């Protein structure tokens, strides 16, 4: 009996114990802690350079008040990249293909940016709900539309990340199954399919990193509007 293609997105468990917590700990294990030495190894130097460059590029358009979020955004970036790349390894599970996890990350961070805007500059934050120069008859309609678009932002963040990773993993499994089935029947076609699978795997590595960056970038743009 052939398993469903969607079985790879089920939360794994061992002896009835969910393994999601183990997947959450993995990003912390992959990044070594800094050593108390003046000269560190190449891995720590590259890691520090990457974090500094990413953080400075991400916070470039954000006002000084939003720079307090640098540690949160940099940690979120490393966390999402690690979890996205985790699913590309054999016999592993991608936690970020679960909409519940992505919404659990998106909603509190988005709500935090909204609350920061309401506390620091309530007039400007409420002014986003009504563009300047709006005709009087359109004011109620535009306020409703802008309010809906505001509340839809975390849903868009979570669904975008889930849909991109789920689609890529499904496509990889479909092509891998086709290559496995065609191998005894048409070896030449199976080899071509395997090459396509290899190229798609490289593309998925790029997608895993790009989607993590897009998630954090959009969060920084929401923060920019409220600081």
Short mmCIF file of the C-alpha atoms (twelve columns), coordinates in Angstrom:
data_MODEL
# 
_entry.id   MODEL 
# 
loop_
_atom_site.group_PDB 
_atom_site.id 
_atom_site.type_symbol 
_atom_site.label_atom_id 
_atom_site.label_alt_id 
_atom_site.label_comp_id 
_atom_site.label_asym_id 
_atom_site.label_seq_id 
_atom_site.Cartn_x 
_atom_site.Cartn_y 
_atom_site.Cartn_z 
_atom_site.pdbx_PDB_model_num 
ATOM 1   C CA . UNK A 1   0.000   0.000  0.000   1 
ATOM 2   C CA . UNK A 2   1.483   3.303  -1.115  1 
ATOM 3   C CA . UNK A 3   1.590   6.105  1.442   1 
ATOM 4   C CA . UNK A 4   0.042   9.457  0.671   1 
ATOM 5   C CA . UNK A 5   2.256   12.243 -0.608  1 
ATOM 6   C CA . UNK A 6   0.996   14.393 2.260   1 
ATOM 7   C CA . UNK A 7   2.270   11.999 4.923   1 
ATOM 8   C CA . UNK A 8   5.588   13.853 4.896   1 
ATOM 9   C CA . UNK A 9   3.839   16.903 6.355   1 
ATOM 10  C CA . UNK A 10  2.420   15.041 9.364   1 
ATOM 11  C CA . UNK A 11  4.000   15.852 12.701  1 
ATOM 12  C CA . UNK A 12  6.301   12.893 13.516  1 
ATOM 13  C CA . UNK A 13  6.209   11.117 16.857  1 
ATOM 14  C CA . UNK A 14  8.282   8.464  18.597  1 
ATOM 15  C CA . UNK A 15  6.536   6.185  21.101  1 
ATOM 16  C CA . UNK A 16  3.640   8.634  21.103  1 
ATOM 17  C CA . UNK A 17  5.883   11.619 21.912  1 
ATOM 18  C CA . UNK A 18  5.822   14.484 19.332  1 
ATOM 19  C CA . UNK A 19  9.235   15.301 17.897  1 
ATOM 20  C CA . UNK A 20  8.444   18.943 17.128  1 
ATOM 21  C CA . UNK A 21  10.329  20.052 20.248  1 
ATOM 22  C CA . UNK A 22  13.456  18.247 19.003  1 
ATOM 23  C CA . UNK A 23  13.207  20.067 15.673  1 
ATOM 24  C CA . UNK A 24  12.953  23.416 17.485  1 
ATOM 25  C CA . UNK A 25  16.154  22.681 19.414  1 
ATOM 26  C CA . UNK A 26  18.116  21.822 16.254  1 
ATOM 27  C CA . UNK A 27  18.850  25.427 15.128  1 
ATOM 28  C CA . UNK A 28  20.373  26.117 18.538  1 
ATOM 29  C CA . UNK A 29  22.638  23.087 18.217  1 
ATOM 30  C CA . UNK A 30  23.837  23.989 14.720  1 
ATOM 31  C CA . UNK A 31  25.307  27.361 15.679  1 
ATOM 32  C CA . UNK A 32  28.297  27.134 18.047  1 
ATOM 33  C CA . UNK A 33  28.620  29.508 20.955  1 
ATOM 34  C CA . UNK A 34  31.384  32.146 20.757  1 
ATOM 35  C CA . UNK A 35  34.659  31.152 22.370  1 
ATOM 36  C CA . UNK A 36  36.382  33.444 24.923  1 
ATOM 37  C CA . UNK A 37  39.377  33.968 22.641  1 
ATOM 38  C CA . UNK A 38  40.584  36.900 20.570  1 
ATOM 39  C CA . UNK A 39  40.935  34.751 17.449  1 
ATOM 40  C CA . UNK A 40  38.087  32.398 16.600  1 
ATOM 41  C CA . UNK A 41  37.733  29.757 13.907  1 
ATOM 42  C CA . UNK A 42  36.485  30.385 10.381  1 
ATOM 43  C CA . UNK A 43  32.958  29.170 11.131  1 
ATOM 44  C CA . UNK A 44  32.419  31.668 13.951  1 
ATOM 45  C CA . UNK A 45  33.961  34.466 11.891  1 
ATOM 46  C CA . UNK A 46  31.685  33.704 8.933   1 
ATOM 47  C CA . UNK A 47  28.665  33.417 11.215  1 
ATOM 48  C CA . UNK A 48  29.370  36.769 12.865  1 
ATOM 49  C CA . UNK A 49  29.962  38.464 9.509   1 
ATOM 50  C CA . UNK A 50  26.695  37.084 8.102   1 
ATOM 51  C CA . UNK A 51  24.636  38.165 11.114  1 
ATOM 52  C CA . UNK A 52  26.139  41.659 11.138  1 
ATOM 53  C CA . UNK A 53  25.625  42.182 7.402   1 
ATOM 54  C CA . UNK A 54  22.076  40.845 7.478   1 
ATOM 55  C CA . UNK A 55  21.075  42.886 10.508  1 
ATOM 56  C CA . UNK A 56  22.535  46.139 9.137   1 
ATOM 57  C CA . UNK A 57  20.860  45.599 5.751   1 
ATOM 58  C CA . UNK A 58  17.533  44.706 7.346   1 
ATOM 59  C CA . UNK A 59  17.415  47.687 9.703   1 
ATOM 60  C CA . UNK A 60  18.722  50.221 7.171   1 
ATOM 61  C CA . UNK A 61  15.282  51.732 6.343   1 
ATOM 62  C CA . UNK A 62  13.999  51.420 9.934   1 
ATOM 63  C CA . UNK A 63  14.183  54.353 12.335  1 
ATOM 64  C CA . UNK A 64  16.456  54.272 15.368  1 
ATOM 65  C CA . UNK A 65  13.581  53.252 17.642  1 
ATOM 66  C CA . UNK A 66  13.146  50.020 15.721  1 
ATOM 67  C CA . UNK A 67  16.774  48.948 16.167  1 
ATOM 68  C CA . UNK A 68  15.775  47.378 19.480  1 
ATOM 69  C CA . UNK A 69  14.256  44.579 17.392  1 
ATOM 70  C CA . UNK A 70  17.615  43.660 15.829  1 
ATOM 71  C CA . UNK A 71  18.219  40.650 18.071  1 
ATOM 72  C CA . UNK A 72  14.684  39.324 17.580  1 
ATOM 73  C CA . UNK A 73  14.774  39.643 13.781  1 
ATOM 74  C CA . UNK A 74  18.271  38.162 13.430  1 
ATOM 75  C CA . UNK A 75  17.357  35.215 15.678  1 
ATOM 76  C CA . UNK A 76  14.124  34.678 13.731  1 
ATOM 77  C CA . UNK A 77  16.060  34.665 10.456  1 
ATOM 78  C CA . UNK A 78  18.503  31.994 11.654  1 
ATOM 79  C CA . UNK A 79  15.669  29.988 13.188  1 
ATOM 80  C CA . UNK A 80  13.583  29.946 9.990   1 
ATOM 81  C CA . UNK A 81  16.558  29.154 7.742   1 
ATOM 82  C CA . UNK A 82  17.524  26.210 9.940   1 
ATOM 83  C CA . UNK A 83  13.995  24.798 10.050  1 
ATOM 84  C CA . UNK A 84  13.475  25.280 6.307   1 
ATOM 85  C CA . UNK A 85  16.767  23.563 5.459   1 
ATOM 86  C CA . UNK A 86  15.995  20.755 7.907   1 
ATOM 87  C CA . UNK A 87  13.295  19.385 5.625   1 
ATOM 88  C CA . UNK A 88  15.737  18.937 2.737   1 
ATOM 89  C CA . UNK A 89  17.657  16.241 4.628   1 
ATOM 90  C CA . UNK A 90  16.587  12.582 4.256   1 
ATOM 91  C CA . UNK A 91  14.227  11.154 6.867   1 
ATOM 92  C CA . UNK A 92  13.515  14.532 8.398   1 
ATOM 93  C CA . UNK A 93  10.486  16.745 8.905   1 
ATOM 94  C CA . UNK A 94  10.004  20.419 8.033   1 
ATOM 95  C CA . UNK A 95  8.206   22.153 10.928  1 
ATOM 96  C CA . UNK A 96  7.588   25.295 8.854   1 
ATOM 97  C CA . UNK A 97  5.229   23.394 6.552   1 
ATOM 98  C CA . UNK A 98  2.723   23.540 9.429   1 
ATOM 99  C CA . UNK A 99  0.456   26.573 9.190   1 
ATOM 100 C CA . UNK A 100 -0.073  26.542 12.959  1 
ATOM 101 C CA . UNK A 101 3.650   27.055 13.596  1 
ATOM 102 C CA . UNK A 102 3.981   29.844 11.035  1 
ATOM 103 C CA . UNK A 103 0.917   31.631 12.396  1 
ATOM 104 C CA . UNK A 104 2.301   31.216 15.899  1 
ATOM 105 C CA . UNK A 105 5.381   33.130 14.761  1 
ATOM 106 C CA . UNK A 106 3.611   35.712 12.589  1 
ATOM 107 C CA . UNK A 107 0.714   36.787 14.809  1 
ATOM 108 C CA . UNK A 108 2.640   37.744 18.002  1 
ATOM 109 C CA . UNK A 109 5.362   39.599 16.074  1 
ATOM 110 C CA . UNK A 110 2.830   41.460 13.924  1 
ATOM 111 C CA . UNK A 111 0.765   42.284 17.002  1 
ATOM 112 C CA . UNK A 112 3.918   43.548 18.709  1 
ATOM 113 C CA . UNK A 113 4.602   45.989 15.866  1 
ATOM 114 C CA . UNK A 114 0.995   47.219 15.965  1 
ATOM 115 C CA . UNK A 115 1.092   47.740 19.734  1 
ATOM 116 C CA . UNK A 116 4.402   49.606 19.453  1 
ATOM 117 C CA . UNK A 117 2.831   51.945 16.903  1 
ATOM 118 C CA . UNK A 118 -0.291  52.473 19.013  1 
ATOM 119 C CA . UNK A 119 1.806   53.294 22.077  1 
ATOM 120 C CA . UNK A 120 4.462   55.535 20.537  1 
ATOM 121 C CA . UNK A 121 2.552   57.333 17.775  1 
ATOM 122 C CA . UNK A 122 -1.174  56.542 17.899  1 
ATOM 123 C CA . UNK A 123 -2.122  59.332 15.480  1 
ATOM 124 C CA . UNK A 124 0.221   58.085 12.755  1 
ATOM 125 C CA . UNK A 125 -0.764  54.440 13.353  1 
ATOM 126 C CA . UNK A 126 -4.458  55.232 13.011  1 
ATOM 127 C CA . UNK A 127 -3.711  57.499 10.044  1 
ATOM 128 C CA . UNK A 128 -2.683  54.437 7.996   1 
ATOM 129 C CA . UNK A 129 -6.340  53.383 8.012   1 
ATOM 130 C CA . UNK A 130 -7.395  56.459 6.017   1 
ATOM 131 C CA . UNK A 131 -5.264  57.796 3.133   1 
ATOM 132 C CA . UNK A 132 -4.937  61.555 2.892   1 
ATOM 133 C CA . UNK A 133 -7.287  63.310 0.492   1 
ATOM 134 C CA . UNK A 134 -9.982  60.615 0.553   1 
ATOM 135 C CA . UNK A 135 -13.449 61.850 -0.534  1 
ATOM 136 C CA . UNK A 136 -15.947 61.964 2.334   1 
ATOM 137 C CA . UNK A 137 -18.377 59.342 0.888   1 
ATOM 138 C CA . UNK A 138 -15.516 56.801 0.602   1 
ATOM 139 C CA . UNK A 139 -14.193 57.244 4.148   1 
ATOM 140 C CA . UNK A 140 -16.203 54.423 5.818   1 
ATOM 141 C CA . UNK A 141 -15.469 51.992 2.983   1 
ATOM 142 C CA . UNK A 142 -11.736 52.738 2.968   1 
ATOM 143 C CA . UNK A 143 -11.482 52.410 6.750   1 
ATOM 144 C CA . UNK A 144 -13.083 48.963 6.552   1 
ATOM 145 C CA . UNK A 145 -10.812 47.901 3.677   1 
ATOM 146 C CA . UNK A 146 -7.632  49.145 5.380   1 
ATOM 147 C CA . UNK A 147 -8.635  47.454 8.644   1 
ATOM 148 C CA . UNK A 148 -9.158  44.149 6.864   1 
ATOM 149 C CA . UNK A 149 -5.822  44.497 5.077   1 
ATOM 150 C CA . UNK A 150 -4.144  45.214 8.441   1 
ATOM 151 C CA . UNK A 151 -5.550  42.076 10.055  1 
ATOM 152 C CA . UNK A 152 -4.776  39.966 6.988   1 
ATOM 153 C CA . UNK A 153 -1.030  40.664 7.204   1 
ATOM 154 C CA . UNK A 154 -0.135  37.859 9.667   1 
ATOM 155 C CA . UNK A 155 -2.283  35.415 7.696   1 
ATOM 156 C CA . UNK A 156 -0.416  36.346 4.514   1 
ATOM 157 C CA . UNK A 157 2.930   35.839 6.265   1 
ATOM 158 C CA . UNK A 158 2.024   32.381 7.534   1 
ATOM 159 C CA . UNK A 159 0.289   31.162 4.377   1 
ATOM 160 C CA . UNK A 160 3.112   32.393 2.100   1 
ATOM 161 C CA . UNK A 161 5.773   30.484 4.019   1 
ATOM 162 C CA . UNK A 162 3.635   27.347 4.328   1 
ATOM 163 C CA . UNK A 163 2.511   27.295 0.690   1 
ATOM 164 C CA . UNK A 164 5.978   27.809 -0.801  1 
ATOM 165 C CA . UNK A 165 7.632   25.088 1.251   1 
ATOM 166 C CA . UNK A 166 4.733   22.644 0.868   1 
ATOM 167 C CA . UNK A 167 4.588   23.088 -2.915  1 
ATOM 168 C CA . UNK A 168 8.332   22.601 -3.293  1 
ATOM 169 C CA . UNK A 169 8.420   19.465 -1.151  1 
ATOM 170 C CA . UNK A 170 5.443   17.955 -2.993  1 
ATOM 171 C CA . UNK A 171 7.049   18.636 -6.366  1 
ATOM 172 C CA . UNK A 172 10.307  17.046 -5.239  1 
ATOM 173 C CA . UNK A 173 8.483   13.934 -4.026  1 
ATOM 174 C CA . UNK A 174 6.500   13.648 -7.247  1 
ATOM 175 C CA . UNK A 175 9.628   13.879 -9.425  1 
ATOM 176 C CA . UNK A 176 11.534  11.461 -7.177  1 
ATOM 177 C CA . UNK A 177 8.672   8.949  -7.396  1 
ATOM 178 C CA . UNK A 178 8.590   9.320  -11.180 1 
ATOM 179 C CA . UNK A 179 12.351  8.711  -11.423 1 
ATOM 180 C CA . UNK A 180 12.090  5.619  -9.211  1 
ATOM 181 C CA . UNK A 181 9.207   4.167  -11.254 1 
ATOM 182 C CA . UNK A 182 10.819  4.921  -14.635 1 
ATOM 183 C CA . UNK A 183 14.240  3.488  -13.729 1 
ATOM 184 C CA . UNK A 184 13.501  -0.176 -14.707 1 
ATOM 185 C CA . UNK A 185 11.266  0.818  -17.639 1 
ATOM 186 C CA . UNK A 186 13.068  3.744  -19.306 1 
ATOM 187 C CA . UNK A 187 16.506  4.297  -17.762 1 
ATOM 188 C CA . UNK A 188 17.354  7.265  -20.007 1 
ATOM 189 C CA . UNK A 189 14.193  9.119  -19.025 1 
ATOM 190 C CA . UNK A 190 14.815  8.234  -15.387 1 
ATOM 191 C CA . UNK A 191 18.316  9.748  -15.561 1 
ATOM 192 C CA . UNK A 192 16.940  12.957 -17.087 1 
ATOM 193 C CA . UNK A 193 14.282  13.054 -14.368 1 
ATOM 194 C CA . UNK A 194 16.969  12.600 -11.704 1 
ATOM 195 C CA . UNK A 195 18.921  15.542 -13.142 1 
ATOM 196 C CA . UNK A 196 15.764  17.643 -12.971 1 
ATOM 197 C CA . UNK A 197 15.324  16.506 -9.366  1 
ATOM 198 C CA . UNK A 198 18.883  17.593 -8.559  1 
ATOM 199 C CA . UNK A 199 18.282  21.038 -10.058 1 
ATOM 200 C CA . UNK A 200 14.986  21.305 -8.196  1 
ATOM 201 C CA . UNK A 201 16.755  20.412 -4.938  1 
ATOM 202 C CA . UNK A 202 19.226  23.256 -5.490  1 
ATOM 203 C CA . UNK A 203 16.269  25.544 -6.187  1 
ATOM 204 C CA . UNK A 204 14.582  24.412 -2.969  1 
ATOM 205 C CA . UNK A 205 17.709  25.281 -0.983  1 
ATOM 206 C CA . UNK A 206 17.480  28.805 -2.404  1 
ATOM 207 C CA . UNK A 207 13.725  28.939 -1.718  1 
ATOM 208 C CA . UNK A 208 14.274  27.858 1.905   1 
ATOM 209 C CA . UNK A 209 16.668  30.752 2.473   1 
ATOM 210 C CA . UNK A 210 14.704  33.306 0.436   1 
ATOM 211 C CA . UNK A 211 11.395  32.562 2.187   1 
ATOM 212 C CA . UNK A 212 13.005  33.002 5.593   1 
ATOM 213 C CA . UNK A 213 14.451  36.331 4.431   1 
ATOM 214 C CA . UNK A 214 11.101  37.462 2.980   1 
ATOM 215 C CA . UNK A 215 9.314   36.608 6.228   1 
ATOM 216 C CA . UNK A 216 11.724  38.684 8.306   1 
ATOM 217 C CA . UNK A 217 11.880  41.481 5.701   1 
ATOM 218 C CA . UNK A 218 8.100   41.928 5.692   1 
ATOM 219 C CA . UNK A 219 8.139   41.936 9.486   1 
ATOM 220 C CA . UNK A 220 10.736  44.728 9.415   1 
ATOM 221 C CA . UNK A 221 8.554   46.702 6.971   1 
ATOM 222 C CA . UNK A 222 5.583   46.376 9.331   1 
ATOM 223 C CA . UNK A 223 7.875   47.581 12.118  1 
ATOM 224 C CA . UNK A 224 9.010   50.535 10.000  1 
ATOM 225 C CA . UNK A 225 5.430   51.783 9.722   1 
ATOM 226 C CA . UNK A 226 5.009   51.858 13.503  1 
ATOM 227 C CA . UNK A 227 8.271   53.368 14.803  1 
# 
